[in-house]
Amino acid sequence: MLSLQRSDWPLLPNIHFLNHGSFGATPYALLRTQHEWRLRLEQQPVQFHLELPSLMAEARTHLAQYLGCGVNDVIYVENSTFGCNVAFHALARMVDASSQIVTTDHEYGACIRALRNHVGPTGASVVTVDLPIPIPSRADVAQRIIDAFTPQTRAVFLSHITSPTGAQMPVEEVVAEARRRGIISIIDGSHAPGHIALDLATLGADIYTGNCHKWMCTPKGSAFLFVNPQVQERVPPLVTSWGMDGTGLRASAFVDEHEYLGTRDPSAFLTVPDAIAWMARNNWPMVQLHGQHLVRMAVDAMVDDGLGVPVLTQAAERTLQMDAAVLHADVDVVALKKRLYDHYAVEVVIHRWKGAPIVRVSAHAHTTQSDIDALRSALRTELL
C-alpha cells in the first residue's frame, strides 16, 4: 500500500487528474519547503544572495548524486525547453550548411521549433526520422534513427520519453553509436527524472536536460542541464550575466557562466534536495509500479472496449507511468477532450499526432482506480 494519498496534493478533489505528465503536481510537503526558502529570501534578500552560491552548490550536489554525474557538470534551469535552447544555441556554432542534424517526428514541438530557430540561419539540414504510429519495437526504432546517420551528421536530438506519444526511446543505443561516430548527442529527458532510472555518466550523452517538476513532483520551474565535461567549452550560456566575474564559487566556468542569470526565484531549485529525500521516504519504486499498473489498465480497457489500440506495439515495452492508445481515425479530439472535462471531470491528454487521434494517460501516487474507471466510463459513453 502506498504511503502517499491524494490528500497529500492540493489537487481539486472533484477532478479525475490523469495528466500528471504535462506539468506535474507538487505535494503540500514540498510546497511548504519552497515557502520556507522564499520566506528566508525575503527576510534578508542581500544576505541571502551572498549565501546563494553555496546554497546552489549544495542543491547541485544532491541532484548530481541522484543523476549519477559530476557536481560541476550539471546546472539548474527553469525547464527542459530552456535546456534545449542552450544546447541548440551551442550547436549553431558547431554546424554549417553542409551539416545534418538527425531527430524524429515524435519530439516535443516547442523544442523542434527551437532547434530550427537556432540552426536554421546556418543552413544546416534537420533530418527527421519517420516513426510510424503505432510505434514499432525498440530495436526497430533504434535502427531507423542510426540508419539516418551519414558522414555529414553532426548531432542527434532525441527525447528519452516522448511527450506526444508517451514512449521510451532507445537513447542508450543511439547515444552509443553517436559517440562511436563522433556525433554530438542531445537528449531531451523532460519526462525522465523520477520516472525511470537515470545514470548520466553511464548513458554518456553529450548534453542532457530534464525536468524535476514533473515526475519528481518538485515546484514548477525546477529542471537541469547536464553537459559532458568534454564539450562544456563549446556550450556558452544562453543568457550572459556576471558569470566568472560575479560572486560565484568559481567551482567551474560552466557552472558560474550558466548558473547566475541575474535576479530570479531560486526556491524551486533549493527544494530539490528535500524532494529527493521525500521520494526515498515514500518508497518510490512502489509509486512507480502503482502508476504503471493504472495507466496500463486504462489503455487495456480502451482495447477491450474496441475503442483503439496501444501506441506501442510491443507489450513488454509498456513500462512507464504514461501509456497511450490510438483511437479510431474519425474521432474529433478537440470535442472529445472538452466533453470529457466539462461533462465527466476527466483531465487527460487527447490530441492528434501525425494524423492519429491519441489518448495519453499518465498516473502518479495521487491517481486512484476511480480515476481510471471514470475515464473508461466516459470514453464508452462518448465513443460506443
C-alpha positions as CSV (number, residue, x, y, z in Angstrom):
1,M,0.0,0.0,0.0
2,L,1.3,3.5,-0.8
3,S,2.2,5.8,2.0
4,L,1.1,8.8,-0.2
5,Q,-2.5,9.6,-0.9
6,R,-4.5,12.1,-3.0
7,S,-4.9,14.3,0.1
8,D,-1.1,14.9,0.1
9,W,-1.6,17.1,-3.0
10,P,-3.7,20.3,-3.4
11,L,-5.4,18.8,-6.5
12,L,-9.1,19.6,-6.8
13,P,-11.0,16.6,-5.3
14,N,-13.7,16.7,-8.0
15,I,-11.3,16.3,-10.9
16,H,-10.1,12.9,-12.2
17,F,-6.5,14.1,-12.8
18,L,-4.9,11.8,-15.4
19,N,-2.4,14.2,-16.9
20,H,0.4,14.4,-14.4
21,G,2.8,14.3,-17.3
22,S,2.2,17.8,-18.7
23,F,3.1,19.9,-15.7
24,G,3.5,17.5,-12.8
25,A,1.8,18.2,-9.4
26,T,3.5,19.3,-6.3
27,P,2.5,17.9,-2.9
28,Y,1.9,20.0,0.2
29,A,5.2,18.8,1.8
30,L,7.3,20.3,-1.0
31,L,5.3,23.4,-1.3
32,R,5.9,24.1,2.4
33,T,9.7,23.7,1.8
34,Q,9.5,26.1,-1.1
35,H,7.6,28.6,1.0
36,E,10.3,28.4,3.7
37,W,13.0,29.2,1.1
38,R,11.0,32.1,-0.2
39,L,10.5,33.5,3.3
40,R,14.2,33.2,4.0
41,L,15.0,35.1,0.8
42,E,12.6,37.9,1.6
43,Q,13.7,38.3,5.3
44,Q,17.1,39.4,4.1
45,P,17.5,39.5,0.4
46,V,21.0,40.9,0.3
47,Q,22.5,38.3,2.7
48,F,20.5,35.5,1.0
49,H,22.1,36.3,-2.3
50,L,25.6,36.4,-0.8
51,E,24.9,32.9,0.5
52,L,23.2,31.7,-2.7
53,P,26.3,30.3,-4.5
54,S,26.9,27.9,-1.6
55,L,23.2,27.0,-1.3
56,M,23.1,26.3,-5.0
57,A,26.2,24.2,-4.8
58,E,24.7,22.1,-2.1
59,A,21.5,21.7,-4.1
60,R,23.5,20.7,-7.2
61,T,25.5,18.1,-5.1
62,H,22.3,16.3,-4.2
63,L,21.0,16.5,-7.7
64,A,24.2,15.2,-9.2
65,Q,24.3,12.2,-6.8
66,Y,20.7,11.4,-7.8
67,L,21.5,11.7,-11.6
68,G,24.9,9.9,-11.4
69,C,27.0,12.8,-12.7
70,G,29.7,15.2,-11.6
71,V,28.5,18.1,-9.4
72,N,30.2,20.7,-11.7
73,D,28.7,19.1,-14.8
74,V,25.1,20.0,-14.1
75,I,23.2,23.2,-13.5
76,Y,19.7,24.1,-12.6
77,V,17.4,25.7,-15.3
78,E,13.7,26.5,-15.2
79,N,12.6,23.8,-17.6
80,S,13.9,21.4,-20.2
81,T,12.8,23.7,-23.1
82,F,15.3,26.3,-21.7
83,G,17.9,23.5,-21.5
84,C,17.3,22.5,-25.1
85,N,17.6,26.1,-26.2
86,V,21.1,26.3,-24.5
87,A,22.1,23.1,-26.4
88,F,20.8,24.4,-29.8
89,H,22.4,27.8,-29.2
90,A,25.7,26.0,-28.8
91,L,25.0,23.6,-31.7
92,A,24.5,26.5,-34.1
93,R,28.2,27.4,-33.5
94,M,29.2,23.8,-34.4
95,V,27.4,23.3,-37.8
96,D,27.3,24.9,-41.2
97,A,25.4,24.4,-44.5
98,S,27.0,21.0,-45.1
99,S,25.8,19.6,-41.7
100,Q,22.9,17.4,-40.8
101,I,21.1,17.1,-37.5
102,V,19.0,13.9,-37.0
103,T,15.8,13.8,-35.0
104,T,12.4,12.1,-35.1
105,D,8.8,13.1,-35.7
106,H,7.8,12.3,-32.1
107,E,9.7,15.2,-30.4
108,Y,8.2,17.9,-28.4
109,G,7.0,20.7,-30.8
110,A,8.5,23.6,-28.9
111,C,11.9,22.0,-28.9
112,I,11.8,21.2,-32.6
113,R,10.8,24.9,-33.2
114,A,13.8,26.0,-31.0
115,L,16.1,23.7,-32.9
116,R,15.1,25.1,-36.3
117,N,15.2,28.7,-35.0
118,H,18.8,28.3,-33.7
119,V,20.4,26.3,-36.5
120,G,18.3,27.5,-39.4
121,P,20.5,30.5,-40.2
122,T,23.5,28.2,-40.5
123,G,21.9,26.4,-43.4
124,A,22.3,23.0,-41.6
125,S,19.7,20.4,-42.5
126,V,17.3,18.8,-40.0
127,V,16.7,15.2,-41.0
128,T,13.5,13.9,-39.4
129,V,13.2,10.1,-39.0
130,D,9.7,8.8,-39.5
131,L,8.4,6.6,-36.7
132,P,5.0,5.2,-37.5
133,I,2.1,5.0,-35.2
134,P,1.6,2.5,-33.6
135,I,5.3,2.6,-32.8
136,P,7.4,-0.4,-33.7
137,S,9.9,-2.2,-31.4
138,R,12.7,-0.5,-29.6
139,A,15.2,-2.3,-31.8
140,D,13.4,-1.2,-34.9
141,V,13.3,2.5,-33.7
142,A,17.0,2.4,-32.9
143,Q,17.9,1.1,-36.3
144,R,15.7,3.7,-38.1
145,I,17.5,6.5,-36.3
146,I,21.0,5.1,-36.7
147,D,20.3,4.4,-40.4
148,A,19.7,8.1,-40.8
149,F,23.3,8.9,-39.7
150,T,25.7,9.9,-42.6
151,P,29.2,11.4,-42.7
152,Q,27.5,14.8,-42.6
153,T,25.6,14.1,-39.4
154,R,26.9,16.4,-36.7
155,A,24.3,15.9,-34.0
156,V,21.3,13.8,-33.0
157,F,18.4,15.2,-30.9
158,L,16.1,12.7,-29.2
159,S,13.6,12.5,-26.4
160,H,14.2,10.0,-23.7
161,I,10.4,9.7,-23.3
162,T,8.3,11.2,-26.0
163,S,5.8,13.8,-24.9
164,P,3.1,13.4,-27.6
165,T,3.1,9.5,-27.6
166,G,4.5,8.5,-24.1
167,A,7.1,6.1,-25.5
168,Q,10.6,5.5,-24.2
169,M,13.1,5.9,-26.9
170,P,16.3,3.8,-27.3
171,V,18.6,6.5,-26.2
172,E,21.3,4.1,-24.9
173,E,21.7,2.5,-28.3
174,V,21.6,5.8,-30.2
175,V,24.0,7.6,-27.9
176,A,26.5,4.8,-28.0
177,E,26.5,4.8,-31.8
178,A,26.6,8.6,-32.0
179,R,29.7,8.6,-29.7
180,R,31.4,6.0,-31.8
181,R,30.9,8.2,-34.9
182,G,31.8,11.5,-33.2
183,I,28.2,12.8,-33.4
184,I,27.0,15.2,-30.7
185,S,24.1,13.7,-28.7
186,I,21.4,16.0,-27.2
187,I,18.8,14.2,-25.1
188,D,15.5,15.8,-24.0
189,G,14.8,14.0,-20.8
190,S,11.8,16.1,-19.9
191,H,9.8,13.1,-18.6
192,A,12.7,11.0,-17.3
193,P,13.8,12.2,-13.8
194,G,11.8,10.4,-11.1
195,H,10.1,8.3,-13.9
196,I,12.9,5.9,-14.9
197,A,16.3,5.2,-13.6
198,L,19.0,7.7,-14.7
199,D,22.7,7.4,-14.6
200,L,24.1,10.1,-16.8
201,A,27.7,9.0,-16.6
202,T,26.8,5.6,-17.8
203,L,24.5,6.9,-20.6
204,G,27.3,9.0,-22.0
205,A,25.2,11.7,-23.7
206,D,27.0,14.9,-24.5
207,I,24.0,17.1,-23.4
208,Y,21.0,16.0,-21.3
209,T,18.2,18.2,-20.0
210,G,15.3,17.1,-17.8
211,N,12.5,18.4,-15.6
212,C,12.3,17.8,-11.8
213,H,8.9,19.4,-11.6
214,K,7.2,16.6,-13.5
215,W,7.7,13.1,-12.1
216,M,9.9,14.2,-9.1
217,C,7.0,16.5,-8.1
218,T,9.2,19.5,-7.3
219,P,7.8,23.0,-7.5
220,K,7.3,24.4,-11.0
221,G,10.4,25.8,-12.7
222,S,12.9,23.3,-11.4
223,A,14.9,21.4,-14.1
224,F,18.5,20.7,-15.0
225,L,21.0,20.8,-17.8
226,F,23.9,18.4,-17.9
227,V,26.8,18.9,-20.2
228,N,29.6,16.4,-20.6
229,P,33.0,17.9,-19.5
230,Q,34.4,17.1,-22.9
231,V,32.1,19.6,-24.6
232,Q,31.5,22.2,-21.9
233,E,33.8,24.7,-23.5
234,R,31.7,24.6,-26.6
235,V,28.4,25.4,-24.8
236,P,28.2,29.1,-23.9
237,P,25.3,30.4,-21.8
238,L,22.1,31.4,-23.5
239,V,21.9,34.5,-21.2
240,T,25.1,36.5,-20.5
241,S,25.4,37.8,-17.0
242,W,28.2,38.2,-14.5
243,G,29.4,34.7,-14.9
244,M,33.0,34.2,-13.8
245,D,33.3,37.9,-12.9
246,G,30.5,37.6,-10.4
247,T,30.2,36.3,-6.9
248,G,30.1,32.5,-7.7
249,L,32.2,29.9,-6.0
250,R,34.4,29.6,-9.2
251,A,33.9,25.8,-9.0
252,S,33.9,25.7,-12.8
253,A,33.5,28.1,-15.7
254,F,30.5,26.0,-16.9
255,V,28.6,26.4,-13.6
256,D,29.4,30.1,-13.0
257,E,28.6,31.2,-16.5
258,H,25.3,29.3,-16.7
259,E,24.0,29.5,-13.1
260,Y,23.9,33.1,-12.3
261,L,21.5,34.8,-14.7
262,G,20.5,37.8,-12.6
263,T,17.7,38.1,-10.0
264,R,15.3,35.2,-10.1
265,D,13.5,33.0,-7.6
266,P,15.7,30.0,-6.7
267,S,13.3,28.4,-4.3
268,A,12.2,25.6,-6.7
269,F,15.9,24.6,-7.2
270,L,16.7,24.7,-3.5
271,T,13.7,22.4,-2.8
272,V,15.1,19.6,-5.0
273,P,17.2,18.0,-2.2
274,D,14.1,17.8,0.0
275,A,12.2,16.2,-2.9
276,I,14.8,13.5,-3.3
277,A,14.6,12.7,0.4
278,W,10.8,12.8,0.2
279,M,10.9,10.3,-2.7
280,A,13.1,7.9,-0.8
281,R,10.9,8.1,2.3
282,N,7.8,7.2,0.3
283,N,9.2,4.0,-1.4
284,W,9.5,5.5,-4.9
285,P,9.7,2.1,-6.7
286,M,6.3,1.3,-5.3
287,V,5.0,4.7,-6.5
288,Q,6.3,4.0,-10.0
289,L,4.7,0.5,-10.1
290,H,1.4,2.0,-8.9
291,G,1.4,4.4,-11.8
292,Q,2.5,1.8,-14.4
293,H,-0.3,-0.5,-13.3
294,L,-3.0,2.1,-13.6
295,V,-2.1,3.5,-17.0
296,R,-1.7,0.1,-18.5
297,M,-5.1,-0.8,-17.1
298,A,-6.6,2.3,-18.7
299,V,-5.2,1.6,-22.2
300,D,-6.0,-2.1,-21.9
301,A,-9.6,-1.1,-21.2
302,M,-9.7,1.0,-24.3
303,V,-8.5,-2.0,-26.3
304,D,-11.0,-4.3,-24.6
305,D,-13.8,-1.9,-25.4
306,G,-12.9,-1.8,-29.0
307,L,-12.0,1.9,-28.9
308,G,-8.4,1.7,-30.1
309,V,-5.0,0.0,-30.0
310,P,-1.9,0.7,-27.9
311,V,0.6,3.3,-29.3
312,L,3.4,0.8,-28.5
313,T,3.2,-2.4,-30.5
314,Q,5.4,-4.4,-28.0
315,A,3.5,-5.1,-24.8
316,A,6.8,-5.7,-22.9
317,E,7.8,-2.1,-23.6
318,R,4.8,-0.6,-21.9
319,T,6.6,0.0,-18.6
320,L,6.1,3.7,-17.9
321,Q,3.7,5.8,-15.8
322,M,2.4,7.1,-19.1
323,D,0.7,5.0,-21.7
324,A,-1.3,5.9,-24.8
325,A,-3.8,4.5,-27.2
326,V,-4.7,5.3,-30.8
327,L,-8.4,5.8,-31.2
328,H,-10.4,5.4,-34.4
329,A,-9.4,7.8,-37.1
330,D,-12.7,9.7,-37.2
331,V,-12.6,10.9,-33.6
332,D,-12.9,14.6,-33.1
333,V,-10.1,15.0,-30.5
334,V,-10.9,18.6,-29.6
335,A,-14.5,18.0,-29.0
336,L,-13.8,14.8,-27.1
337,K,-11.3,16.3,-24.8
338,K,-13.7,19.2,-24.0
339,R,-16.6,16.9,-23.3
340,L,-14.5,14.6,-21.0
341,Y,-13.6,17.6,-18.9
342,D,-16.8,19.5,-19.0
343,H,-19.2,16.6,-18.5
344,Y,-17.1,13.9,-16.7
345,A,-14.4,16.0,-14.9
346,V,-11.7,13.9,-16.5
347,E,-8.4,15.7,-17.2
348,V,-6.4,13.7,-19.8
349,V,-4.4,14.4,-22.9
350,I,-6.4,13.8,-26.1
351,H,-4.8,15.1,-29.3
352,R,-3.9,14.3,-32.8
353,W,-0.3,13.4,-33.6
354,K,0.9,12.5,-37.1
355,G,-2.8,12.4,-38.1
356,A,-3.6,9.8,-35.4
357,P,-6.1,10.5,-32.5
358,I,-4.3,9.7,-29.3
359,V,-5.3,9.4,-25.7
360,R,-2.2,9.7,-23.4
361,V,-2.8,8.7,-19.8
362,S,-0.4,9.5,-17.0
363,A,-0.6,8.5,-13.4
364,H,1.2,9.1,-10.1
365,A,0.7,8.4,-6.4
366,H,-2.3,10.7,-6.3
367,T,-4.1,8.6,-9.0
368,T,-6.7,6.1,-8.0
369,Q,-8.7,3.3,-9.5
370,S,-11.7,5.5,-9.5
371,D,-9.9,7.9,-11.9
372,I,-9.3,5.1,-14.3
373,D,-12.9,3.9,-14.0
374,A,-14.1,7.4,-14.7
375,L,-12.1,7.7,-17.9
376,R,-13.3,4.3,-19.1
377,S,-16.9,5.1,-18.4
378,A,-16.7,8.5,-20.1
379,L,-15.0,7.1,-23.2
380,R,-17.5,4.3,-23.5
381,T,-20.4,6.7,-23.2
382,E,-18.9,9.1,-25.8
383,L,-17.5,6.7,-28.4
384,L,-19.6,3.5,-28.3
